[in-house]
Amino acid sequence: MKLLDFVLADALIPELKATERDDVIAELVDAAVAAKGIPKNLRDTLVKEIIGREKHGSTGFGKGVAVPHVKHEKIKKMVAAIGVSQQGVDFNALDKAPVYSVVLLLSPIDKPDEHLKAMENIFSNLQKDNFRRFLRQATTAEAIKDLLHEADTQQLA
């Protein structure tokens, strides 16, 4: 499974406007809705569920990245949105450092294997210093898309 199989090209935000965790989550869900990745009527429910999940345990796993995610029965196809914050956002990350890159993953509840494969792909790329650095430095959606393509074709070590 490649990143560009589920990351919505129209839901890449090189400069998040939001500065608080909950607002970042809402901004990324809004981007997924605008990109027609999820139905508009799910927006509030998904934002609430993702924030609720964050309150039980942060998805900020350190190194400046967070991967908020949720499975929902009304999501038919797995989608992701990516946002980059220049100033950093407090996601209550494990290392207590600000988060600069956020990958939001929304998955169908009945496809747990797909969800796990996507999470594995996201995490394996986010573990790479070069990937994190280039993502954080991306100033356009096109630059993020190019980075995802490079990662998918293993051009990024």
SULCOR-V160401 format. One line per field, one symbol per residue. phi: phi as a letter, one per 20 degrees, with the letter a starting at -180 (. if undefined). burial: b if it has 24 or more other ideal C-beta (glycine too) atoms within 12 Angstrom, else e. A space follows every 50 residues. Layout:
phi=???
burial=???
This chain:
phi=.egffcffgecddfbfefcdgffffffffgffffemecfgfegfffgfff fgfffeafeeeomncccfbbdbfeeecfccccccdfencfdlfgemefdd ccdeddcffecfffgffffffgfffffegfffffffefdcffffffffff ffdlede
burial=bebbebbbbebbbbbbebeebbebbbbbbbbbbebebbeeebbeebbebb bebbeeebbbbbbbbbbbbbbbeebebbbbbbbbbeebbbbbbeeeebbb bbbbbbbbeeeeebbeebbebbbebbeeeebbebbbebeebeebbbbbeb beeeebe
